[in-house]
Amino acid sequence: MDSSDGMDRARQVEVAKSFLARHHAPSVLLLPNVWDAMSARIFAAAGFDHLATTSAGVAWALGYPDGEIAPWGEVVAATARIVRAAAGVPVTADIEGGYGQTPEAVGNHVAEIIRAGVVGINLEDSHEGSIRSFEDATARLQAAREAAHKEGVPIVINARCDIFHRQHGEESARFDATVTRCKAYLAAGADCVYPFGLRDPDLIAAFVKAIAAPVNVTGRPGLPDAAAFERMGVARITIASAPTLVTMDAIGKLAADLHSTGSFDRLSSPFHHPDAQKLFQSKG
């Protein structure tokens, strides 16, 4: 990658190291999830110093359902555009389960997404509604870490565990099963773990203590704010596809109103064409 693509390799390495260090800082890292060049530039311009992609949002923006349906090449190209539009703000990419049937395929895809300029990835342990075997999940993480090593970029690997999300196994056993898996994921090469679907604040606090490593949680309406999560010891907060859904809802209401009334009143906005032009002429 050259500098015209958004980040040269030497800087990518240094930013990846800085991104990892940020996971061990006292203050929580709040990462908004973006889905295209426009959303990336808007969140960067708002002052966020790191961005994450949302696999669902990227897929929808490309015209596909979520769930590794979008062609991998289109996902990589979209991610590269997000990195470019972020104008130097580091980006970590949600690549779902790695878009590969085997650990080797996952490793190849991790290498390709690194070349798009990212400094981190999400890798989840479920596919098509089922939790992968313990051996498969850890092998895929090991392949991802080895690919990063070969590329020479120490990306931050955020290992997502979907036991709570998929309601896998007996409810009483889910917490311990998630802790066990996440500790194994850290040993396999992950830098941060993500108990996706875990929403009970008391359980989140207990999970952070049990893991004793960086933990990512999802910010949702009704949950504690970022400051409260920071006090629990949470290292990182993402917001998944929520910003994409909020945007889709706003467009949907505009479309419905325009179609039903023919009125142009909803087209009024304090944000104008020159404002958008200035946004994209700036560095973010």
N, C-alpha and C positions, 0 to 999 in steps of 0.2 A: 504494500500500500504506500502511495506517496502522499504528500501533504495536501494535494488537491482533493483527495478523498475524505478529508476531515481530520486525520490524525496520522502522522508518520509513525513508523514502527518503534523508533527509540522513545518517542513520547508516549506511545501506547504502553510500553513496558513500565515506564515511570508512573504513569497514571494508574495502571493496574495495581502497582505496589501501594500507591497512595490510597486507592479505593479499599484495599484490604485493611490498611491501617485505620481507615475511617470506621470500619466495623468494630474496632477495639477502642474507639474514642469514648469519653464519658457521655457525650451527648448522642441521642438517638439519631439515626439517619432516616429521614423521611424521603422516600423515593416515589414521585408520581409516575404512573404508568402511561406511556404514550403509544400511539399507534400509527403515526405518519409524520411526515416532515413538518406539517403545520402545527400539530399538537406538540411536537418536540420543541419547536421554536417558541411557542407560546409559554410553555412551562419553563423553559430556560430563561426567557425574558422576564418571567415573574420572579426570578431570583434563585430557583432551585439549582444546586451545584452538582447534582447527579440525577440521571434519569434511568428508568427501566422501561422496557417494552412490555406490552400485554399481548400474549399469543392470540387471545380472542379478538382483541381490537385490530391487530395486524391482519388476521384472517378476514374479518368482516370488511375492513377497508380494501382488501384485495378481491373481495367478492366471493368468499368461501365461508363455510361453517368453521367453527373452532374444532380442534381435535386432530391436528396433523393432516387436514384435508388439503389445505393450500399447498401448491407445489413448493418444494424446498427452495428451488432457485428463486422463486418470487419472494419468498420470506427473506432470503439473504439479501436480495436487491433492495427490498423495502427497508431492511435494517440498515443497510449502507446509506440510504437516503436519510434515515433518521439520524445517524451519526453525523452526516454532513450538515444537516439542518441544525443540529444541537450546537454547532459552532464552537467546539472545544469542551463542551460540558460532557463528562464521561457518561457512557451508556452501557447498561447491562441488558442482555437479551433473554427473553423467555423463549426457550426452544422446546417447550413441552417435554416429551420423553426422549428427545434427541433425533426424532425423525429417522430412526433406524431399527431394523429387525434384530441387529446384532450389536454387541459392544464395539466391534470394529467399525461398523457403519456410523455409530454415534461419534466415535473418535474422528472420523473423516468429516462429519458435519460440524463438529466443534472447531476443527481447524479452519473450515470455510467461514464460519461465523466470526472467528477471530480476525480473519483477513478483511471482514467488513468493518473492522475498527472498534469492536466492543471490548470492554475490559472486565466483563463478567457474564455469567450465564445462569439461568434457572434450569434445573433438570429434575423432572418429577418421576415418582416411582409407580405411577399407575398408567394404564392404557386401556381404552375402551371399557372403562368402568371397573376394571379389576386391578388389584395390587400385584405388581410384579413379584416374582420370587425374591427372597433375600439375596440369593447368589446372583441373579440377573441384575438386580438394582445396584448392588455394589460393584459388579463388573463393569457396568455402564459408567459409573462414576470414575472408576479407575481408568477406563479408556479415555474419558474426557480429560482427566488430569494429565495423562500421558500425551495426549494430543497438544495440550497447552504447553507442556514441557518441550515438545518437538518444535512447536512454533516459536518458542522463546518468549512467550507472553504469560506471565503468572496471573491469569484471570482469576477472579473470585467466583468460585463455584458455590451456588446456593442450592442445596439439595432439598427438594420439596417432598415431604412425606404426606401421603393422602389417606392415611388410615381414618382420621376423623372425617375428612371430606367424603370418602366413600362409605363411611359407617361400616368399616371392615371389622369382622369379628364381634365378640361380645363387648357391649358398651363398657363394662367394668374393666376390661383388659386393654382398652385402646390406649390409655395414657402410657402404661408400661411398655406396650408394644411400640409406640411411637418413640419413646426414649431409647429403647434398645436399637431400633433401626437407625435413628439419627446419630447415635454414638458410632455405629458401624459406618455410616455414611461419612462422618468426619474422619474416621480411620482410613477410609477408602480414597480420600482426597478432597472432600468438601471443606469449605472454609466457614460456611454458615448453614444452618438448617432451618427449615420452614415447615412447621406443623400446620399445614393448610387445613382449614376447617375447625381449628381449635379456637373457640371464641370466649370461653369462660375466663374472665380475668384472673380468678384465683388459680385455675389450672395453668394459665399462661405463666403466672409468677412461679408456680411450682416447677413447671417445665424448664424455665430459664435456670433455676437453681440446680435442677437435676442434670442439665446438659453441661453447664459451665463452659460454654462456647457461644459465639455469636448466634443469636436467634432472630429470625424474621417472622413478623406477624402481619396479618392483613387488617388494615384500618377499615372499619365498617360503621355505618350509622348505628348509634346506640352503644358503641364500645367506648372505653376511656379515650381521652385525647392523647396526643403524642407525648406530652409532658408526663402523663400518668404511666404510659408504657415505659418511658425512660426511667422512671423511679423503680419500676419492676426489674430493670436490667435488660430490657429488650434492646437489641443492637440496631434493628432495622425494621422499618414499616413500609410496606407497599400497599397499593390500593386496587390492584388487579384491574379488572375491566370496568370498574365503576365510572371513571371519567368518560370512557367511550359510551357507556350506556346513558349517562346524563346528557351527552351531546346528541346521541341518537334520539332521545326523548324530545329534546328541544326542537330538532329538525322535524320530527314526526308531528309535533303540535303545530309547527309552522305550516307543514304540508297539508295537514287536515284542515286548518283554518282557511288557507288559501283556496283549497279545493271546494270547501263547503260554502264559503261566503264570497269569494272573488275579491275580497277586500285586501288592500295592500298595506293596511295599518301595521301588521306584524313585521313588515320589512323595515320598520324604523329601528335604527341602532345608533348608539353613541360612537360606535367603532366604524370608521369609514375607510374607503379605498386608500387614501394617503397613509392612514395608520397602518394598514396591512403592508403597504409598500415599504414603509419605514421599518417595520418589524423584520422584514426579510433582507433589508439592506444593512441592518445592524449585525453585530456579532452575537446577538442573543441576549 
